[in-house]
């Protein structure tokens, strides 16, 4: 009887552990539901540009690491001429080559036009898992596919310049002027996101 109780207890523990393992293995998003969300008319060009690079949808860290290992994604420095990258809790400081180059160009041009000012990059590349975690604390985070999920998009805050969180209309206007220059040149798309106080920039496959 004692042996039977021990075996029964062992099976129960194994079942609980197995259930927890399965639970942990499941993604925190439903891909079918994510793919159902239609992009807005304004956002569709961003997604079309993102998909043109041939990068598969970044679902998780494993997918991301594959592109890092084969040299498709490049590390973004914490700082460069005209820009600083804030601490990233829900995105990763890696991008496609053209994304990295464009960020550096925007930073350098902004720095020159403002005689030394620096803007803040608030978000870079996100996997669907990152996006799901972000949505738990920010209900405004995209429910569908984001251009961030392909490694060619980043966000620039328009309320944080030179490391100071403070509205500065002069520097905001200067930053948007730089973005418009590259938009007119066919290099980027950008959207001013009011709720997040940032410019969402997607680099085109020029």
N, C-alpha and C positions, 0 to 999 in steps of 0.2 A: 504493500500500500504506500509505504514511504517512498519507494522507488518510483511508483506511478505518479505521485504528487510532484516529485522532483522533475520528472520528464514533462509533465503538464505545464509546470511553471516555466521550464526552459523554452517550451514551444510558444508560450504567451509572450515571453521577453523577446524571442526571435521575431515574432509577428509584429510587435511594437517597433522594434528596430528597423525591420524591413519596411514597414509603413512610413517611418520617418525618413528613411533613405530615399524612398520613392517620392515622397513629398518634396524633399530638398532638390531632387533631380529635375522636377518639373519646372519649366520656365515660368516667370511671373507674368507673362503676357500670353494672349491667345493670337497666334499668327494669323489665323483665318479672319478674326475680327479686325486685326490691325490692317490687313490688306483690303478689307471692305471699305475703309474710310477713304472717301474721294478728296483729293486736294482741291483747294480753292483755285479760282481762275488766276489769282495773283501768285499763288505758290507753285502752280504746275510747272512753269519754266525752270524753277529751282530743281525740282525732282528730275525733269528731263535732262538738265545739264549734269546732274549727279550720276544718273544712270549711263550717260554717254562715255564714262571712263572705263566701263567694263568691270567695275567692282561689284561683287555680290553684296546683297543686303547684309550688314554687319549685325548678326543676331546676338553673338556673345563674345566673351574674351578669346575663346578658341579661334573663332573666325577672324577676329582682329589680329591675333598673334600670327596667323598664317600669312597675312599681308605684310606684317612687320618683318617676318623671317625671310620672305622672298624679295624684300627690298622695295615693295610698292609704296609703303608708308614711311615717312621720314619724321624724325623727332623734332618737335617745335621747342626752341630754346625758351627758357623762362623769361628772357628779356632780349630785346634787340633795339635797333635804332627806331625810336618813335613808339615802341609798344612794350607792355609788360603783360605777362599771363598771370591771372590771379590763381589762387589755389583751386584746383579742379576736383570737385567731389563727385560730379555726375557726368564727366566727359574725360577724354584722354588727349594728351598733347602729342598727337600723331596726325599727319595729313599726307595726302598725295603730294607729289613734288610741285605741281602747279599751284596747289593750295598754299604750301609753305612759301613759295616764291612770291605769290600775290600778297600774302600777309606782310612779308618783309618790304615789298614795294609800297604798300599802303602806309606802313609805319614810317618808312624813310621820307616819303613825300609829305606826310602830315607833319613830321618833325621839322622838315625844311620850311614849310609854309607857316608854321607857328613859332619858328625860331627856337626850337628845342623842346616843345611840349611832347608829352607821352600819353597815349590812350591805353585803356585796359581791355584785354581780351578775356571775356567772361565764360566762354564755352567753345569747345572745339569738336572733336569727333566723338559720337556716342553710339554704343551698341543698342539694340532693342532692350536688352536687360538694363542698361544704364538709364534709358528713357523711362522704363517701367518704374525703376527706383525713384527717379526724379518726379514722376507723376504722383507718387505717394505723398510728397511734400509740396508739390506745386501742381494744382489742378489745371493750370493753363498749358502745361506741357503737352505736346502733340499726342493725340490718341492714335494717329495713323503713322505712315512712314514719314520720316524727316530727312531733309537733305544732310543733316548731321550723320545719318546712318551710312553714308558712303565715303566719308573722309575728305570731302572738298568744301565743307562749310564751317564757318566760325562766327561767333558773335562778338561785337565790340560795344562796350557800355558807352552811352552818351551822357552819363552823369558822374563818371569817374575819370578824371584826368590828372596826370602827375601824382597819382597815388592818393588823391583826395576825393572823397565821395561828396560832391557838391555840384549843383547845376551851374553850368558855365555856357551861356548861349554863344559866346564868341568861339569857343573851342568846338562846340557841337556843330556850328555852322561850317567851321573849317574842315571838320571831319567829313561832313556830308558832301562838301565840295570836292574832296578827294575821292570819295566813293562815286560821285557822279562822273568824275573824270574817267574812271576805269569802267563805269557802266557804259558811257558813251563810246568808249574804245572797244566795246564788245568783250571785255575781260571778265566782268562779274554781273550778277544780279544782286540787288539788295532790297530789304524791307525794313522799315522803321517799326519796331515792335514797341508799342506804347506800354503794355502791361509789364514787360520785362526791362524797359528803359535801355534797349540796346538796338543796334543795327544788326540784322541777320544777313550775312554775306555768303553767297554761293559762287564759287569760282567756275567759270565756263571752260569747256574743253577747246580752247582756241588753238 
